[in-house]
Amino acid sequence: MSSGEVIEQLQANAIPALLQTYPDLEIELKGEASEQSKSTASLSQGFIVALLFIYGLLAIPLKSYTKPLVIMSIIPYGILGSILGHWFVGISIGILSLFGTIALCGVVVNDSLVLVAKFTELQHQGVKTAEAIVKAGKTRLRAILLTSLTTFAGLTPMLLDDSSQAQFLIPMAVSLGFGILFATFTTLYALPIILSFQDSAVSTFNPIVRRASAQEKEISIHHS
């Protein structure tokens, strides 16, 4: 049983019973529990900063506000994959799992970026949305699969190592390995749907913006 599971049981059973018996009792977790709580709060802030940084890095070269969001939409699937990976392996989520999850966010973006970049390139060539999605998926399928599978294969020896030294890093490897694996196959199915929806929304929204802008210009000209 891990220290986290012990603390959860104390908070669920022992501590409420003590507080019920001694209402004036003050209980405060120290040591590893206290440090883990501080680290979790710090990681939450770092996670937000990392997402903003990733968005900026994507928005500048793509010259778009919406496409970075489409690319980053795959991140939640990666996080879900890391959670499922912990369940599959049979270990609890700890502080090192969170470190791996934050690193995962930057890695899973790569697969999504490869597909979206090719889709954008085909669009600029005048290819229609549906055809561009299919072509982008076909031409980038091998690159996406090989990148993710080789990354997972590189982490496999650590996942299978039963030495005491490896146990410390296994939660991070589980977050990265299973998160990448799950996000990859999700990218190939979910991302084309998201791209299609985003393109339809932009096509619907742009004419409205143009009409509103034209009306503003007419009003300003009329007043002048």
Backbone as CSV, one residue per row, in Angstrom:
resi,resn,N_x,N_y,N_z,CA_x,CA_y,CA_z,C_x,C_y,C_z
1,MET,0.850,-1.198,0.000,0.000,0.000,0.000,0.884,1.245,0.000
2,SER,0.577,2.193,-0.886,1.380,3.406,-0.977,1.010,4.392,0.120
3,SER,1.872,5.402,0.296,1.618,6.413,1.323,0.348,7.204,1.016
4,GLY,0.093,7.409,-0.271,-1.116,8.130,-0.659,-2.379,7.383,-0.258
5,GLU,-2.365,6.065,-0.440,-3.522,5.257,-0.061,-3.719,5.252,1.453
6,VAL,-2.601,5.249,2.206,-2.701,5.300,3.673,-3.341,6.611,4.111
7,ILE,-2.907,7.717,3.495,-3.457,9.030,3.847,-4.939,9.113,3.496
8,GLU,-5.306,8.546,2.336,-6.721,8.545,1.941,-7.577,7.786,2.959
9,GLN,-7.074,6.657,3.429,-7.825,5.883,4.421,-7.919,6.621,5.756
10,LEU,-6.841,7.308,6.129,-6.871,8.096,7.366,-7.895,9.222,7.266
11,GLN,-7.911,9.909,6.118,-8.848,11.013,5.933,-10.292,10.529,5.827
12,ALA,-10.463,9.326,5.342,-11.826,8.804,5.172,-12.369,8.165,6.443
13,ASN,-11.503,7.571,7.265,-11.992,6.808,8.413,-11.484,7.340,9.762
14,ALA,-10.172,7.306,9.949,-9.615,7.603,11.271,-9.802,9.055,11.686
15,ILE,-9.487,9.980,10.793,-9.564,11.405,11.157,-10.994,11.846,11.471
16,PRO,-12.012,11.497,10.653,-13.391,11.874,11.021,-13.829,11.302,12.371
17,ALA,-13.387,10.067,12.676,-13.750,9.465,13.966,-13.104,10.224,15.125
18,LEU,-11.859,10.628,14.955,-11.179,11.398,15.989,-11.837,12.760,16.203
19,LEU,-12.187,13.424,15.101,-12.825,14.739,15.199,-14.205,14.649,15.825
20,GLN,-14.881,13.544,15.583,-16.197,13.367,16.194,-16.073,13.137,17.703
21,THR,-15.027,12.437,18.104,-14.814,12.187,19.527,-14.227,13.408,20.239
22,TYR,-13.310,14.089,19.552,-12.653,15.277,20.123,-12.854,16.456,19.166
23,PRO,-13.957,17.175,19.288,-14.285,18.254,18.335,-13.236,19.359,18.286
24,ASP,-12.530,19.611,19.358,-11.548,20.698,19.403,-10.172,20.275,18.886
25,LEU,-10.055,19.037,18.475,-8.767,18.528,17.998,-8.432,19.130,16.627
26,GLU,-7.199,19.568,16.460,-6.718,20.080,15.174,-5.713,19.094,14.593
27,ILE,-5.953,18.679,13.365,-5.104,17.688,12.704,-4.491,18.314,11.454
28,GLU,-3.191,18.197,11.322,-2.485,18.756,10.174,-1.463,17.744,9.671
29,LEU,-1.499,17.482,8.384,-0.581,16.507,7.790,0.778,17.157,7.539
30,LYS,1.828,16.479,7.951,3.181,16.990,7.766,4.012,15.968,6.991
31,GLY,5.276,16.316,6.810,6.189,15.401,6.148,5.885,15.257,4.663
32,GLU,5.873,14.029,4.188,5.678,13.758,2.765,4.313,14.229,2.280
33,ALA,3.287,14.074,3.095,1.937,14.487,2.703,1.874,15.994,2.486
34,SER,2.525,16.740,3.399,2.530,18.194,3.267,3.297,18.632,2.027
35,GLU,4.457,18.025,1.804,5.266,18.368,0.639,4.545,18.002,-0.661
36,GLN,3.846,16.873,-0.657,3.113,16.455,-1.849,1.972,17.415,-2.153
37,SER,1.320,17.922,-1.112,0.255,18.896,-1.302,0.788,20.179,-1.920
38,LYS,1.949,20.629,-1.441,2.564,21.835,-2.002,2.989,21.607,-3.445
39,SER,3.562,20.437,-3.711,4.008,20.117,-5.075,2.839,20.049,-6.035
40,THR,1.714,19.494,-5.576,0.522,19.402,-6.421,0.000,20.788,-6.788
41,ALA,-0.022,21.692,-5.801,-0.475,23.058,-6.071,0.464,23.749,-7.055
42,SER,1.770,23.546,-6.883,2.750,24.148,-7.785,2.630,23.569,-9.192
43,LEU,2.397,22.258,-9.288,2.249,21.617,-10.591,0.998,22.106,-11.318
44,SER,-0.059,22.392,-10.572,-1.289,22.913,-11.185,-1.029,24.249,-11.863
45,GLN,-0.270,25.107,-11.189,0.083,26.390,-11.792,1.005,26.201,-12.990
46,GLY,1.965,25.298,-12.837,2.869,25.024,-13.948,2.166,24.432,-15.148
47,PHE,1.146,23.625,-14.893,0.371,23.017,-15.978,-0.341,24.091,-16.809
48,ILE,-0.918,25.080,-16.134,-1.605,26.171,-16.835,-0.610,26.983,-17.662
49,VAL,0.557,27.277,-17.054,1.592,28.030,-17.769,2.064,27.249,-18.996
50,ALA,2.229,25.936,-18.852,2.677,25.096,-19.966,1.654,25.111,-21.108
51,LEU,0.375,25.046,-20.765,-0.661,25.077,-21.798,-0.656,26.409,-22.549
52,LEU,-0.504,27.508,-21.823,-0.446,28.833,-22.457,0.784,28.945,-23.354
53,PHE,1.896,28.400,-22.890,3.130,28.443,-23.669,2.987,27.621,-24.947
54,ILE,2.404,26.437,-24.828,2.174,25.592,-26.010,1.257,26.301,-27.004
55,TYR,0.196,26.941,-26.486,-0.738,27.659,-27.363,-0.009,28.769,-28.125
56,GLY,0.833,29.518,-27.418,1.570,30.593,-28.074,2.513,30.081,-29.144
57,LEU,3.212,28.997,-28.850,4.142,28.423,-29.818,3.426,27.915,-31.066
58,LEU,2.196,27.459,-30.904,1.431,26.962,-32.048,0.754,28.090,-32.816
59,ALA,0.249,29.090,-32.086,-0.514,30.167,-32.725,0.362,31.034,-33.625
60,ILE,1.608,31.269,-33.227,2.474,32.171,-34.000,2.797,31.608,-35.384
61,PRO,3.331,30.379,-35.499,3.632,29.880,-36.861,2.390,29.543,-37.681
62,LEU,1.317,29.100,-37.020,0.102,28.733,-37.757,-0.737,29.951,-38.135
63,LYS,-0.483,31.098,-37.456,-1.215,32.345,-37.711,-2.725,32.118,-37.584
64,SER,-3.101,31.462,-36.511,-4.513,31.142,-36.285,-4.772,31.075,-34.785
65,TYR,-5.980,31.510,-34.402,-6.378,31.407,-32.999,-7.083,30.089,-32.697
66,THR,-7.691,29.494,-33.704,-8.504,28.300,-33.490,-7.736,26.998,-33.691
67,LYS,-6.818,26.953,-34.655,-6.103,25.704,-34.931,-5.255,25.228,-33.749
68,PRO,-4.606,26.116,-32.983,-3.911,25.623,-31.784,-4.850,24.934,-30.797
69,LEU,-6.079,25.450,-30.690,-7.053,24.818,-29.802,-7.430,23.434,-30.314
70,VAL,-7.532,23.304,-31.639,-7.826,21.997,-32.233,-6.687,21.020,-31.939
71,ILE,-5.459,21.490,-32.108,-4.294,20.642,-31.851,-4.246,20.220,-30.383
72,MET,-4.522,21.173,-29.489,-4.438,20.900,-28.051,-5.643,20.131,-27.529
73,SER,-6.669,19.970,-28.353,-7.853,19.225,-27.912,-7.552,17.759,-27.659
74,ILE,-6.402,17.302,-28.120,-6.034,15.903,-27.925,-5.431,15.671,-26.540
75,ILE,-5.048,16.743,-25.846,-4.408,16.619,-24.532,-5.290,15.883,-23.518
76,PRO,-6.584,16.226,-23.402,-7.423,15.479,-22.441,-7.448,13.971,-22.694
77,TYR,-7.364,13.559,-23.957,-7.338,12.125,-24.257,-6.039,11.493,-23.750
78,GLY,-4.949,12.236,-23.848,-3.693,11.739,-23.318,-3.740,11.572,-21.808
79,ILE,-4.354,12.558,-21.131,-4.493,12.478,-19.670,-5.361,11.284,-19.286
80,LEU,-6.445,11.074,-20.048,-7.304,9.908,-19.796,-6.531,8.616,-19.995
81,GLY,-5.678,8.592,-21.019,-4.867,7.400,-21.262,-3.902,7.113,-20.128
82,SER,-3.324,8.168,-19.543,-2.409,7.962,-18.411,-3.151,7.426,-17.190
83,ILE,-4.380,7.898,-16.967,-5.188,7.394,-15.841,-5.529,5.927,-16.055
84,LEU,-5.955,5.590,-17.279,-6.270,4.199,-17.590,-5.023,3.316,-17.483
85,GLY,-3.860,3.886,-17.826,-2.619,3.131,-17.726,-2.291,2.762,-16.288
86,HIS,-2.521,3.703,-15.365,-2.293,3.404,-13.952,-3.237,2.299,-13.469
87,TRP,-4.481,2.363,-13.955,-5.444,1.324,-13.574,-5.031,-0.034,-14.149
88,PHE,-4.558,-0.028,-15.397,-4.175,-1.282,-16.051,-2.961,-1.908,-15.370
89,VAL,-1.981,-1.088,-15.025,-0.769,-1.599,-14.386,-1.039,-1.954,-12.933
90,GLY,-2.011,-1.249,-12.316,-2.348,-1.541,-10.928,-1.567,-0.736,-9.917
91,ILE,-1.212,0.508,-10.285,-0.510,1.383,-9.348,-1.334,2.654,-9.150
92,SER,-1.133,3.289,-8.007,-1.885,4.514,-7.715,-1.191,5.718,-8.332
93,ILE,-1.953,6.770,-8.549,-1.425,8.008,-9.122,-0.734,8.811,-8.031
94,GLY,0.536,9.141,-8.261,1.319,9.905,-7.295,1.873,11.162,-7.910
95,ILE,2.781,11.794,-7.188,3.344,13.058,-7.649,4.164,12.883,-8.925
96,LEU,4.882,11.750,-9.045,5.652,11.507,-10.267,4.741,11.234,-11.460
97,SER,3.554,10.698,-11.191,2.572,10.518,-12.261,2.165,11.866,-12.832
98,LEU,2.035,12.864,-11.961,1.667,14.214,-12.408,2.791,14.842,-13.224
99,PHE,4.043,14.594,-12.811,5.170,15.069,-13.612,5.114,14.478,-15.020
100,GLY,4.851,13.188,-15.091,4.748,12.531,-16.385,3.589,13.048,-17.213
101,THR,2.478,13.386,-16.548,1.307,13.891,-17.261,1.579,15.263,-17.871
102,ILE,2.295,16.120,-17.146,2.634,17.433,-17.685,3.572,17.292,-18.884
103,ALA,4.560,16.401,-18.767,5.439,16.144,-19.913,4.658,15.563,-21.080
104,LEU,3.654,14.766,-20.770,2.818,14.137,-21.794,2.126,15.174,-22.666
105,CYS,1.699,16.286,-22.065,0.968,17.313,-22.805,1.781,17.838,-23.980
106,GLY,3.081,18.008,-23.778,3.918,18.480,-24.872,4.165,17.423,-25.924
107,VAL,4.180,16.170,-25.511,4.485,15.081,-26.450,3.294,14.763,-27.354
108,VAL,2.092,14.670,-26.763,0.937,14.266,-27.568,0.548,15.335,-28.587
109,VAL,0.972,16.570,-28.335,0.682,17.641,-29.290,1.367,17.368,-30.624
110,ASN,2.503,16.668,-30.589,3.262,16.425,-31.813,2.442,15.667,-32.855
111,ASP,1.772,14.590,-32.427,0.963,13.802,-33.362,-0.144,14.655,-33.971
112,SER,-0.795,15.416,-33.114,-1.880,16.269,-33.582,-1.364,17.344,-34.536
113,LEU,-0.200,17.914,-34.211,0.380,18.972,-35.041,0.722,18.468,-36.430
114,VAL,1.270,17.261,-36.509,1.635,16.683,-37.805,0.413,16.573,-38.710
115,LEU,-0.710,16.130,-38.158,-1.930,15.959,-38.946,-2.540,17.295,-39.335
116,VAL,-2.619,18.216,-38.381,-3.241,19.520,-38.651,-2.402,20.345,-39.626
117,ALA,-1.074,20.256,-39.518,-0.200,21.001,-40.432,-0.396,20.534,-41.869
118,LYS,-0.503,19.229,-42.061,-0.737,18.702,-43.410,-2.124,19.094,-43.913
119,PHE,-3.122,19.067,-43.040,-4.469,19.475,-43.405,-4.496,20.946,-43.833
120,THR,-3.804,21.800,-43.097,-3.748,23.226,-43.425,-3.043,23.450,-44.759
121,GLU,-1.973,22.695,-44.980,-1.240,22.809,-46.241,-2.132,22.443,-47.427
122,LEU,-2.904,21.379,-47.301,-3.802,20.966,-48.385,-4.909,21.990,-48.604
123,GLN,-5.402,22.581,-47.520,-6.422,23.619,-47.654,-5.896,24.810,-48.438
124,HIS,-4.667,25.203,-48.163,-4.067,26.334,-48.876,-3.876,26.021,-50.361
125,GLN,-3.795,24.730,-50.680,-3.680,24.325,-52.079,-5.034,24.253,-52.781
126,GLY,-6.104,24.562,-52.039,-7.440,24.577,-52.623,-8.206,23.282,-52.502
127,VAL,-7.688,22.334,-51.729,-8.381,21.059,-51.540,-9.544,21.269,-50.577
128,LYS,-10.694,20.672,-50.872,-11.865,20.802,-49.999,-11.628,20.106,-48.658
129,THR,-12.421,20.536,-47.667,-12.191,20.114,-46.287,-12.203,18.592,-46.127
130,ALA,-13.246,17.942,-46.598,-13.367,16.487,-46.414,-12.220,15.742,-47.088
131,GLU,-11.892,16.157,-48.304,-10.799,15.508,-49.029,-9.454,15.787,-48.354
132,ALA,-9.285,17.002,-47.837,-8.032,17.367,-47.165,-7.835,16.538,-45.897
133,ILE,-8.916,16.290,-45.171,-8.821,15.480,-43.950,-8.401,14.049,-44.291
134,VAL,-9.004,13.481,-45.315,-8.681,12.105,-45.710,-7.233,12.008,-46.191
135,LYS,-6.806,12.954,-47.032,-5.438,12.928,-47.543,-4.420,13.132,-46.423
136,ALA,-4.716,14.051,-45.520,-3.806,14.303,-44.399,-3.672,13.060,-43.525
137,GLY,-4.797,12.378,-43.288,-4.756,11.154,-42.491,-3.945,10.058,-43.153
138,LYS,-4.091,9.924,-44.461,-3.364,8.876,-45.184,-1.867,9.152,-45.222
139,THR,-1.493,10.405,-45.509,-0.075,10.719,-45.670,0.676,10.799,-44.333
140,ARG,-0.031,11.071,-43.269,0.635,11.224,-41.973,0.409,10.040,-41.019
141,LEU,-0.330,9.031,-41.475,-0.627,7.870,-40.623,0.647,7.174,-40.165
142,ARG,1.546,6.900,-41.102,2.764,6.170,-40.759,3.619,6.975,-39.778
143,ALA,3.768,8.272,-40.024,4.591,9.103,-39.146,4.028,9.149,-37.725
144,ILE,2.715,9.283,-37.611,2.073,9.364,-36.290,2.239,8.053,-35.533
145,LEU,1.964,6.943,-36.214,2.050,5.636,-35.551,3.478,5.302,-35.134
146,LEU,4.431,5.535,-36.039,5.815,5.184,-35.731,6.370,6.037,-34.591
147,THR,6.035,7.330,-34.601,6.516,8.214,-33.529,6.016,7.744,-32.170
148,SER,4.734,7.426,-32.091,4.145,7.039,-30.813,4.576,5.643,-30.380
149,LEU,4.594,4.700,-31.315,4.949,3.324,-30.967,6.408,3.210,-30.550
150,THR,7.305,3.954,-31.206,8.715,3.909,-30.816,8.915,4.551,-29.438
151,THR,8.151,5.609,-29.151,8.232,6.221,-27.818,7.772,5.240,-26.748
152,PHE,6.654,4.558,-27.007,6.145,3.566,-26.045,7.124,2.405,-25.900
153,ALA,7.713,1.989,-27.018,8.676,0.890,-26.963,9.899,1.272,-26.139
154,GLY,10.311,2.543,-26.243,11.453,2.989,-25.460,11.175,3.007,-23.971
155,LEU,9.912,3.201,-23.588,9.546,3.222,-22.175,9.226,1.829,-21.626
156,THR,9.034,0.862,-22.512,8.637,-0.488,-22.086,9.627,-1.143,-21.123
157,PRO,10.955,-1.066,-21.366,11.875,-1.691,-20.393,11.714,-1.156,-18.979
158,MET,11.439,0.131,-18.846,11.233,0.695,-17.516,9.938,0.188,-16.904
159,LEU,8.904,0.044,-17.742,7.618,-0.445,-17.246,7.719,-1.889,-16.762
160,LEU,8.591,-2.676,-17.392,8.711,-4.093,-17.057,9.764,-4.371,-15.992
161,ASP,10.544,-3.364,-15.652,11.612,-3.544,-14.665,11.008,-3.628,-13.264
162,ASP,11.360,-4.678,-12.536,10.807,-4.868,-11.186,11.819,-4.546,-10.080
163,SER,12.912,-3.877,-10.440,13.907,-3.515,-9.433,13.393,-2.357,-8.577
164,SER,13.949,-2.222,-7.404,13.508,-1.171,-6.480,13.824,0.219,-7.019
165,GLN,14.931,0.361,-7.775,15.280,1.659,-8.336,14.271,2.106,-9.384
166,ALA,13.756,1.153,-10.167,12.816,1.503,-11.243,11.438,1.836,-10.703
167,GLN,11.078,1.300,-9.547,9.744,1.535,-9.000,9.468,3.017,-8.787
168,PHE,10.517,3.773,-8.535,10.379,5.197,-8.290,9.927,5.949,-9.551
169,LEU,10.379,5.477,-10.727,10.105,6.181,-11.980,8.978,5.553,-12.800
170,ILE,8.512,4.391,-12.397,7.468,3.708,-13.164,6.197,4.549,-13.317
171,PRO,5.698,5.258,-12.275,4.494,6.075,-12.475,4.641,7.115,-13.584
172,MET,5.825,7.727,-13.677,6.057,8.696,-14.747,6.054,8.011,-16.112
173,ALA,6.694,6.846,-16.187,6.732,6.100,-17.450,5.343,5.639,-17.863
174,VAL,4.512,5.255,-16.897,3.136,4.841,-17.192,2.337,6.021,-17.756
175,SER,2.480,7.194,-17.137,1.764,8.375,-17.624,2.155,8.705,-19.055
176,LEU,3.461,8.682,-19.329,3.931,9.005,-20.677,3.566,7.919,-21.687
177,GLY,3.880,6.676,-21.355,3.695,5.583,-22.309,2.247,5.348,-22.685
178,PHE,1.404,5.116,-21.690,0.001,4.820,-21.974,-0.751,6.063,-22.455
179,GLY,-0.341,7.239,-21.967,-0.973,8.470,-22.444,-0.722,8.691,-23.924
180,ILE,0.523,8.483,-24.342,0.869,8.625,-25.762,0.138,7.595,-26.604
181,LEU,0.122,6.364,-26.136,-0.515,5.284,-26.894,-2.006,5.551,-27.085
182,PHE,-2.683,5.944,-26.011,-4.117,6.188,-26.092,-4.411,7.418,-26.943
183,ALA,-3.620,8.482,-26.768,-3.851,9.721,-27.517,-3.600,9.531,-29.012
184,THR,-2.673,8.643,-29.356,-2.367,8.421,-30.774,-3.570,7.878,-31.527
185,PHE,-4.167,6.825,-31.010,-5.312,6.230,-31.705,-6.536,7.146,-31.622
186,THR,-6.629,7.926,-30.553,-7.709,8.899,-30.457,-7.520,10.000,-31.488
187,THR,-6.257,10.390,-31.711,-5.952,11.424,-32.710,-6.459,11.011,-34.080
188,LEU,-6.253,9.762,-34.425,-6.624,9.287,-35.764,-8.133,9.221,-35.964
189,TYR,-8.897,9.138,-34.863,-10.351,9.057,-34.983,-11.033,10.378,-34.633
190,ALA,-10.637,10.976,-33.524,-11.346,12.158,-33.025,-10.919,13.439,-33.735
191,LEU,-9.620,13.564,-34.051,-9.130,14.817,-34.614,-9.754,15.162,-35.969
192,PRO,-9.939,14.210,-36.892,-10.634,14.566,-38.138,-12.044,15.115,-37.900
193,ILE,-12.750,14.579,-36.902,-14.089,15.090,-36.578,-13.998,16.524,-36.056
194,ILE,-13.015,16.772,-35.177,-12.832,18.114,-34.621,-12.445,19.099,-35.718
195,LEU,-11.576,18.670,-36.642,-11.178,19.535,-37.759,-12.368,19.904,-38.629
196,SER,-13.198,18.924,-38.913,-14.386,19.178,-39.727,-15.336,20.147,-39.043
197,PHE,-15.544,19.957,-37.748,-16.408,20.855,-36.986,-15.837,22.266,-36.935
198,GLN,-14.521,22.375,-36.721,-13.874,23.689,-36.646,-13.979,24.429,-37.971
199,ASP,-13.776,23.698,-39.071,-13.858,24.338,-40.389,-15.280,24.795,-40.685
200,SER,-16.276,24.007,-40.293,-17.675,24.407,-40.501,-18.025,25.630,-39.668
201,ALA,-17.529,25.650,-38.426,-17.807,26.794,-37.551,-17.178,28.064,-38.087
202,VAL,-15.937,27.962,-38.574,-15.257,29.133,-39.138,-15.971,29.611,-40.400
203,SER,-16.406,28.674,-41.243,-17.114,29.035,-42.483,-18.425,29.740,-42.176
204,THR,-19.073,29.339,-41.085,-20.341,29.971,-40.707,-20.114,31.324,-40.048
205,PHE,-19.058,31.416,-39.259,-18.819,32.619,-38.458,-18.212,33.756,-39.280
206,ASN,-17.343,33.435,-40.230,-16.657,34.473,-41.004,-17.591,35.393,-41.773
207,PRO,-18.601,34.875,-42.490,-19.520,35.791,-43.189,-20.237,36.749,-42.247
208,ILE,-20.581,36.267,-41.054,-21.249,37.133,-40.080,-20.330,38.280,-39.677
209,VAL,-19.057,37.951,-39.445,-18.087,38.981,-39.071,-17.902,39.979,-40.199
210,ARG,-17.837,39.478,-41.437,-17.655,40.373,-42.579,-18.840,41.308,-42.731
211,ARG,-20.055,40.774,-42.561,-21.244,41.633,-42.679,-21.267,42.690,-41.585
212,ALA,-20.911,42.290,-40.368,-20.883,43.252,-39.266,-19.839,44.330,-39.518
213,SER,-18.684,43.941,-40.048,-17.626,44.909,-40.347,-18.047,45.858,-41.460
214,ALA,-18.729,45.306,-42.483,-19.195,46.154,-43.584,-20.247,47.147,-43.107
215,GLN,-21.136,46.712,-42.227,-22.146,47.620,-41.672,-21.510,48.728,-40.845
216,GLU,-20.483,48.394,-40.080,-19.789,49.424,-39.299,-19.138,50.453,-40.210
217,LYS,-18.547,49.987,-41.314,-17.926,50.919,-42.248,-18.961,51.834,-42.896
218,GLU,-20.118,51.257,-43.263,-21.169,52.078,-43.861,-21.680,53.134,-42.896
219,ILE,-21.825,52.746,-41.623,-22.289,53.713,-40.616,-21.282,54.820,-40.413
220,SER,-19.986,54.459,-40.369,-18.956,55.481,-40.171,-18.888,56.422,-41.357
221,ILE,-19.046,55.873,-42.580,-19.030,56.719,-43.780,-20.243,57.653,-43.795
222,HIS,-21.393,57.121,-43.374,-22.621,57.917,-43.364,-22.499,59.078,-42.371
223,HIS,-21.930,58.813,-41.182,-21.783,59.842,-40.174,-20.747,60.894,-40.602
224,SER,-19.721,60.441,-41.314,-18.701,61.393,-41.749,-19.237,62.294,-42.861
